[in-house]
Amino acid sequence: MKPSDKDSKKIIVPWDFSDVSYYALEHAERIARSLDKQIELLHIVAKEELMEEKEAELNKVAELAFTKYSIKPAVKILCGSIFTTISNYASDTSANMVIMGTHGIKGFQKLTGSYALKVLLGSKVPFIVVQDRPRTDEKLSNIVFPIDFRGENKEKLYWAIYLGKYFNSKVHLFKYPVTDPSLQKKVNINLNFAVRFLIQNSLDYEIHTAPKGEFGKETMKFAQEINADLILIVTSKNVSFIDFIFGSREQYIIANSARIPVMVVNPRSSFAGMGQFMFGNG
């Protein structure tokens, strides 16, 4: 889904009545106001007989949100599993994005993987995963955009440009350090592709090369150094159960100890039709 789609008026906030749900709502309010989007609180129940009770509770949350933000979210109760229902609903309703709170990776989740990564995999709609409330009232001033040798890098450019235009952000292109000539060529192709479209869309950017080391950890160190407001990543096409056990790069960044919000874009089988939006006509 393109972020310029006219029917993408909704930002979904999955709601489990925890502190991180309220943090997600604070982020959603800030973004929705800037992007002129509606907010919908989504709660998932395991049994249908719980739907009426939880809807009443969720309506109270929406009333409190209206008192605080002068924006009243819509509410939605669905019966299902959080690991499939959230992403399926967001995709089916053509939501603009999902902003979800998470506690990161702790306890037993280290054995089975981050709940957040499981929830968002397969979604056609990007997720912004947050662990804390917004640190300031400022906009998304600094966006970190890691660049490696994968072709999927191009898919998240939609969102770097979309958010960058609305928030007047600086995009920090963080380049994967490689010595292998074939991989280096792929990284440079992705870098040049990104630079070209950022220039054509009049967005400010800087290029940085990561030190040698584990790229996920270096990305996080850099994001902390520049006080980043958002890290924009794309998931691997095939995240296996082994990744959940031993930890994928995406999982490490999503659950980062600095609690920096992370936008996660899932790759699609094809990447077509980006020209019109990328050249500033979207």
C-alpha positions in Angstrom: 0.0 0.0 0.0 1.2 3.5 -0.9 1.1 6.1 1.8 -0.5 8.5 -0.7 -3.6 6.3 -1.1 -6.7 8.5 -0.6 -8.6 5.9 1.4 -5.8 5.5 3.9 -7.3 7.9 6.5 -7.0 5.7 9.5 -4.2 5.1 12.1 -4.9 1.9 14.1 -3.7 1.7 17.7 -3.9 -1.9 19.1 -5.2 -1.6 22.7 -4.6 -4.0 25.6 -5.2 -1.4 28.4 -1.5 -1.4 29.4 0.8 1.6 29.8 2.4 1.0 26.4 -1.1 1.3 24.7 -1.4 4.8 26.1 2.2 5.6 24.9 1.1 4.4 21.4 -2.0 6.6 21.6 0.2 9.7 22.4 2.4 9.0 19.4 -0.7 8.4 17.2 -2.3 11.7 18.3 0.9 13.6 17.3 1.1 11.9 13.9 -2.6 11.9 13.2 -2.9 15.6 13.8 0.0 16.3 11.4 -1.2 13.9 8.7 -4.9 14.6 9.0 -5.7 11.0 9.9 -8.3 9.4 12.2 -7.4 7.2 15.1 -9.0 3.8 15.8 -8.4 1.8 19.0 -8.4 -1.9 18.2 -8.9 -4.5 20.9 -8.7 -8.3 20.3 -10.7 -10.8 22.5 -10.3 -14.5 22.5 -14.1 -15.2 23.1 -17.0 -13.4 21.5 -18.9 -13.2 24.8 -16.2 -10.7 25.9 -16.8 -8.3 23.1 -19.6 -6.2 24.6 -17.8 -5.7 27.9 -14.5 -4.7 26.3 -16.3 -2.4 23.9 -17.7 -0.5 26.8 -14.3 -0.2 28.4 -12.7 0.9 25.2 -15.4 3.6 24.7 -14.4 5.0 28.1 -10.8 5.2 26.9 -11.9 7.0 23.7 -13.9 9.6 25.9 -10.8 10.2 28.0 -8.7 10.7 24.9 -11.2 13.2 23.5 -11.0 15.2 26.8 -7.2 15.2 26.6 -6.5 15.6 22.9 -9.8 17.0 21.5 -9.7 14.0 19.1 -12.1 11.1 19.8 -10.8 7.8 18.4 -13.1 5.3 16.9 -13.2 1.9 18.7 -13.2 -1.7 17.2 -13.4 -5.0 19.0 -12.5 -8.2 17.1 -12.4 -11.8 18.1 -9.2 -13.7 17.1 -5.5 -13.9 17.8 -3.3 -10.8 18.1 -0.7 -12.5 15.9 -3.0 -12.6 12.9 -6.1 -10.4 13.5 -4.3 -7.1 13.9 -2.3 -7.2 10.7 -5.1 -8.8 8.7 -7.6 -6.1 9.8 -5.2 -3.3 9.1 -4.5 -4.7 5.6 -8.1 -5.4 4.8 -9.3 -1.9 5.8 -6.4 -0.1 4.0 -5.3 1.6 7.2 -2.5 4.2 6.8 -0.4 2.7 9.5 -0.5 0.8 12.8 1.1 2.4 15.9 1.6 -0.3 18.5 3.1 -0.3 22.0 5.4 -3.1 23.1 7.4 -4.1 26.2 10.2 -5.2 24.0 11.8 -8.6 24.5 11.8 -10.0 28.0 11.4 -13.2 29.9 10.0 -16.2 27.9 9.7 -14.1 24.8 13.5 -14.5 24.4 12.8 -18.1 23.5 10.0 -17.6 21.1 10.8 -14.2 19.7 9.5 -10.7 20.0 5.7 -10.5 20.2 5.8 -7.3 18.2 7.6 -8.9 15.3 5.1 -11.8 15.2 2.2 -9.4 15.2 3.4 -7.3 12.3 4.8 -9.9 10.0 2.7 -10.3 6.8 1.0 -7.0 7.2 0.6 -4.8 4.1 0.4 -1.8 6.4 3.6 -0.5 8.1 3.8 -0.6 11.9 5.4 2.0 14.2 6.4 0.2 17.3 6.9 2.3 20.4 8.1 1.5 24.0 7.7 4.8 25.6 5.8 8.1 25.3 7.1 10.7 22.9 10.2 12.3 24.3 9.3 15.8 23.2 6.5 17.7 21.5 8.7 18.1 18.4 8.0 16.4 15.1 10.0 13.6 13.6 13.1 15.7 13.0 15.7 12.9 12.5 14.9 9.6 10.8 17.5 6.9 10.6 17.3 4.9 7.3 19.7 1.9 7.4 20.9 0.8 4.0 22.3 -2.7 3.3 22.6 -4.8 0.1 19.0 -6.1 0.1 16.6 -5.1 -2.7 13.9 -4.6 -0.1 15.6 -1.3 1.0 13.7 0.4 -1.8 10.3 -0.4 -0.4 10.7 1.8 2.7 11.6 4.8 0.6 7.9 5.6 0.2 7.7 6.1 3.9 10.9 8.1 4.4 9.7 10.6 1.8 6.1 10.6 3.0 7.0 11.3 6.6 9.9 13.5 5.7 7.7 15.8 3.7 5.1 16.2 6.4 7.5 16.6 9.3 10.3 18.4 7.5 12.6 15.6 8.6 16.3 15.0 8.0 16.9 11.5 6.7 20.1 9.9 7.9 21.2 7.2 5.4 23.2 4.7 7.5 25.3 2.6 5.2 26.3 -1.0 5.8 30.1 -1.4 5.7 31.2 -4.1 3.2 34.4 -5.1 1.6 33.1 -7.8 -0.8 32.9 -6.1 -4.2 29.6 -7.7 -5.2 27.9 -6.7 -2.0 29.5 -3.3 -2.0 28.0 -2.7 -5.5 24.5 -3.6 -4.2 24.8 -1.3 -1.2 25.9 1.5 -3.4 23.0 0.9 -5.8 20.6 1.2 -2.9 22.3 4.2 -1.6 22.3 6.0 -4.9 18.7 5.1 -5.5 17.7 6.6 -2.1 19.8 9.8 -2.6 18.2 10.4 -6.0 14.7 10.3 -4.8 15.4 12.2 -1.6 16.9 15.0 -3.8 13.9 14.9 -6.2 11.6 15.3 -3.3 13.6 18.2 -1.7 14.3 16.3 1.5 17.4 17.0 3.6 19.7 14.0 4.1 23.1 13.0 5.3 25.1 9.9 4.5 26.9 8.0 7.2 29.0 4.7 7.0 28.7 2.3 9.9 31.8 1.1 11.7 32.6 -2.5 11.2 30.6 -4.7 13.5 27.1 -6.0 13.9 25.0 -3.7 11.8 21.9 -3.8 14.0 23.9 -2.8 17.1 25.8 -0.1 15.1 22.5 1.3 13.8 21.2 1.6 17.3 24.4 3.3 18.6 24.1 5.8 15.8 20.4 6.4 16.4 21.2 7.2 20.0 24.1 9.5 19.1 21.9 11.7 16.9 18.9 11.5 19.2 16.8 10.0 16.4 13.0 10.3 16.5 12.4 7.2 14.3 14.3 4.3 12.8 12.9 3.0 9.5 13.5 -0.6 8.7 12.2 -3.3 6.3 11.9 -6.9 7.5 13.6 -9.8 5.8 11.4 -11.7 3.3 11.8 -14.9 5.2 11.8 -14.7 9.0 12.0 -18.2 10.3 11.4 -19.8 13.7 15.2 -20.0 14.0 15.2 -16.2 13.8 12.7 -16.0 16.6 14.9 -18.3 18.8 18.3 -16.7 18.1 17.1 -13.2 17.4 16.9 -11.5 14.0 18.3 -8.0 13.3 14.8 -6.7 13.0 13.8 -8.1 16.4 16.9 -6.5 18.0 16.1 -3.0 16.6 12.4 -3.2 17.3 13.0 -4.0 21.0 16.0 -1.6 21.3 17.0 -0.6 24.8 17.0 3.1 23.9 13.3 2.9 23.3 13.4 4.7 20.0 10.3 4.3 17.9 10.8 2.0 14.9 8.7 1.9 11.7 8.7 -1.5 10.2 7.7 -2.1 6.5 7.2 -5.6 5.3 8.5 -6.4 1.8 6.2 -7.3 -1.0 6.8 -9.8 -3.9 6.8 -6.9 -6.4 7.7 -3.3 -6.2 6.0 -1.5 -9.0 4.4 1.9 -9.6 6.6 3.9 -7.3 7.6 6.5 -9.9 4.7 8.8 -9.7 4.9 9.2 -5.9 8.7 9.3 -5.8 8.9 12.1 -8.3 6.8 14.3 -6.0 3.5 13.9 -7.8 1.8 11.8 -5.1 
